[in-house]
Amino acid sequence: MELSRRTFTALAGTAALGLALAGSGGAATGPRGQGVVPTGPPPPPPEADGRRRRVTYDRHSLLVDGARLVLWSAEVHPFRLPSPSLWRDVLQKLRAHGFNAVDVPVPWNVHSPAPGVHDFTGVRDLNRFLSVAAEERLYVVLRPGPYLGADLDAGGLPGWLTAAPGSARTDDPEYLRHAEAWLAAVDAVAVRHLYTAGGGTVLLYRLEDGRPVPAGDPAARAHRARLRAKVRADRIDVPVLDGEGFTGGDGPPTAGLTAVAGGAADAWGGPLSDGEGYARVRETHDAAHERRRHLTALADRVTVHHTGMGFGGTSWGWLPGPGVYTSYDYGAVLDEGRQPAPNMAAVQQLGHLLRTVPDLARLEPDGDGEERAADGRLTVRRLVNPDTGARFFVVRNDTDEEVRALLPGTGVEVPVTVAAGDTKLVASGLRLGHRKLAYTTAQPMLCVSTGRQDVAVFVGRQGETAQLALDCEKQPGADRADIEPAWAYDQGRLNVVSPLGVGGLSRVLVKDGDSETPLVLLFADDETALRLWTYETPAGPLVVYGPAMLRSAELRDSTLHLTGDVTVETGVEVWGPRGIAEVTWNGEPVPTYVGRARSRVMEGLMPAVRAVALPALDGWRCRTENPESDPEFDDSAWTVAGRTTSHSTTPVPEGGPVLFADDHGFHHGDVWYRGRLEDLGGIRSVALSYSTGTQGLLMAWLDGRPLGTHRMPAPDEDTAARGTWTATARFDVPRAVRTPGEHVLSVLVRPMQHAGTEPGEDAHKAARGLVAVEFAGGDRGVEWRVRGATDPERVTGPFNNGGLYGERRGWHLPDHDDRRWRVVEFPREERRQGVTWYRTRFRLGFEPELDASVGLTLEDDPERAYRVQVFLNGWNLGQYVNDVGPQHTFALPNGILRTRGANTLALVVLADGTTPAGPGKVTLTLLGAARGGVPVEPVDPPVR
């Protein structure tokens, strides 16, 4: 909830309302084991300062120079955001929302267009990403595979490996030769960024896809051991996670600290989302789901948390694995448009808690497993820190109605409310700076000491009432800065109650009594908590309330310089180090005064971001292609299919030839085949067997006449995970062409992507493209020629370009001259088997301080069978399948999208001719906007 005018004009408060609450209680304590590292302050946020550090671990947590560290990590796919300047935006947003680490896969296939070639330039600049992560003071868990899974083409194995000898993910020397060369290339970059050496913030190194190796697979285990040895030989001295837990580094092997999150990918047609895409995924992976999952991990005493996808992004071009479509939103806490999602609240609250409350770094069970609350409907797991005596209780409600109940044996002396299907963390005996919490029914979110005061935040669901008690031998004073909270002192306790979500943030100032250091208590519901930020400065931490995001804070002399984002009308309120007299926001002075809660409060409000106007997409020009179907087309420069053997797992037809696209060097995008026959006399039909990933298709022409189109079916729940689809398309040969003389059979195959693979299975080597051809009515000798994509382009890499005629001729590039193309309007209703291109240009003129995320939305009658490749300024940004879906909106990343200049949009339509083919309605869509952001550098377009 934004800061309202009421909040910022009523901070003088009113007289506190006394309210008597009964109760007293204590907290359990426990001895510390021999040689166990005690609970203490966590290490400071990481940075690349040149200092050597010792990274180790025990059975409780990671240890950095002897200080306990709880890792709260989000997975980030920089390769799915091909705009390097936006990497900083994503990392700043994750850090601001409570994360202290990012888990970063590095896909072999993105960086390696050919054997022995490893490209770390441009949008593949790993050195730049790791440097930005260090500048933003985030730990990095680096994951270079070699095999990743990650819903990538071939699970991250490069396309050229599909046609190479050697069995993947085993101790096969041919495979290991390539895999070790890849690790050597990554490690040469990573070793410069190791936290142990002070060059960066790479704290952990994860091998392969993070899963354990089967005990009964000696080849796979030998492979994993060889990779571990290679990593150590490359001077990677941080702890290594290899699916079995930690190994290496400075500590004993252990497997009990880590939790790897589950997935929420969606498949073509949306069989797992009822056709609604990631909107439905978010309904099932909402804040309550996230709380349950992460608090369960905390109750299991996990301290290395891989929370799941922080930012998935876009599987642009031919990057995605077979089971996913273009969007890789994944239900992540930052959506594909870089906007915080509804499930962000839960992970933000826990992230800030784990960063600021060190008691959670060492917990022991406090009881006999799960227990039931007084009325039997709530499940409670009790935990205690044996050093501090702080107790934590994970309370789960498995019913479909809100439950309010007492929790015996916890020290929480009033009923706790848990929403239907939700989970919460409550505590007792916890130090809040210089004072002690007796208990709370609200979930603690953070606790910091700054500027001769302590600040503690408590959160819950809107409509709940927080009840909190502080142990106080001497009666303290209490002031409230808002009308909602109430308090009373009784029998050594200061009891405070506050409704959550009423009027935004509620503030109570506790002073005097047992401590001369004031304590500021802040109460917020989920929505309000998303406007609370912390930031570490050399002078001490800050707590900031109000803006949509806090990106940075710097205290110079007596002026606090804040940068961040504003979306709605809001103010700014700061609790920070002593000496702050003035505040600036994004470089502009902000007049402030000192409020009743010892904060510095902005006078007035910052305006909301102005409405963003997007242009209509018109002025379209059109041109048909597929000249390859014409019998007179010159294919003399194409590759002759003359091989009879292959390293594919797909059998080669007896006598050959090998038609598989990968064997001819065409690993991504559409592939054309042209076969010349000397006689069609007596041939009644032709059977074309082909193999693709999900949603592959085949089109055929004979002497320029369409024979028809065959498509793989849309997957259902049982087949959504299938990586390879095979089928045989049978077409009748028209009587008019059953004649002697030369005939040309032209076939276009959209292979889609390669399957991932388990150790030794080599599923990634299953054929893509045409597999075999048979004629009914007699055997015919055919000379086949094959043509796919040109060599990978330098800027965009191997996944951007395909084998369509227009791609090979540069029709997708901004500088292509389309003035002779036919002028058309949408919607289109053409019936034609083949390929049609549409191009237009549009200009944007966003203000420099505006960070707006824009998408392209395509809509049409779902009965119309066609698909579209989307090109923006030469970049292949994804595939739309009109009659399958579920995706209709495609993110256009700033940098590729020129937000202050001209843009070229090209849509390439493949249609089977059985229905009218679009595009239908094509519009630009605003995915989010803020005043703020980061400077965005233009990304180069592809070149010819």
Protein Blocks (a to p, Z undefined) as FASTA:
>chain_A
ZZdfklmmmmnopaddddddedddddddddddehiacddddddddddehpacdddddfkb
cceehiacddddddddfklmccfklmmmmmmmmmmnopabdcddddfklmmmbghiacfe
hjllmklmmmmmmmnopacdddehjangjopghhhpafklmmpgcjehiabfklmmmmmm
mmmmmmmmmmmmcfklopaccfbdcehjhpacdfklmklmmmmmmmmmmmmmnopabdcd
ehjaceehjddddfklbccddddddcehilmnnonajmlmmmmmcfklmmmmmmmmmmno
pabdcebjfbgbjaehjlbcfkbcfblnlopabdfkopacfklmmmmmmmmmmmmmmklm
pccdebehjaddfkopaccdddddfknopacdddddfbfbdcddddehklpabdcdddeh
iacdddehiaehjaccfbdcbdcfbdcdeehiacddddddehiacddddddfbacddddf
bfkbccddeehiacddddehihpaaddddeehjbfbdcddddddfklmmmcccdddfkbc
cddehiabdfbdcdehjbccdddddfbdcdddddddehiabdceehiacdddddfkopac
dehjddddddddddddehiacddehkllpmkbccklpccdfbfbdfbfbdcdehiaafbf
klnopagdcdddddddfbfghiabdcddddddehiacdddeehiafbdcddddddfklmm
pmbdcddddddddfklmcgdjddddddddekjaddddehklmmmpcedjfbdcdehiacd
ddddddddddddfklommlpccbfklmnopmpmklccklpccddddddddcedddddddd
ddddddfklccdddddddddfkbgcdddddeehiacbdcdfklomafbdcddehjaccbb
cdddddddddehlaccddfbdcdddfbdceedjdddddddddZZ
